[in-house]
Amino acid sequence: MRTLFFDRIDAGRQLGRILARQPWVEPVVLGLPRGGVPVAAEVAQALGAPLDVVVARKIGAPGRREFGVGAVTAEGPPYYSMPALRAFGLTPKAMEPACARERAEARRRLAAYRDGRPEVAVAGHDVLVIDDGLATGVTAMAAVRDLRDARRVVLAVPVCAPDAIAEFEGEVDQFIAVAAPRRFSAVGRWYADFTQVSDATVMRLLGKG
């Protein structure tokens, strides 16, 4: 099976080379933990930009928590995929307990990842939100909707499902992907090494940034 990237570092370097060709106004790079942070670290290095995180937690369907019907950040409004909610016969109101639980976890993780460091200011900056890939895009959607103070919001990923691009029209100022393969199937398919990223790795990379 053909892959596009050796690992997330390789993916971040490829993405960083593309992004470095564009002019940015005081760019800030935000990685989506955990897998997006090693990619974001390489992008931040390529742009000479500060690195931080935006934590978005998937809101799973009852009994199938791995199936994300929405997502929420530590502070922003939840985002729900209405087709996904309808498929399970759910409403945003019915998901409020799950949303509250995931928001609390997002806050806990954000505090742990920053480890006492102040958050990087985004107001007036070009903000680049980075993940290691995009399938459904629910967590990325919650993340970009939490950044309304930014000068521009850019979503950039190494690889994505082709349908994901249309989902973000009108939601971000720019969407950039190294590749959007027609036969996408899953993010990990395009990496030779898609080992799970640990919290310790995220904290180490943020400490460097």
Summary of the structure (lengths in Angstrom):
residues: 209
radius of gyration: 16.2
end to end distance: 34.6
largest distance: 46.5
contacts: 709
relative contact order: 0.22
helix: 37%
strand: 25%
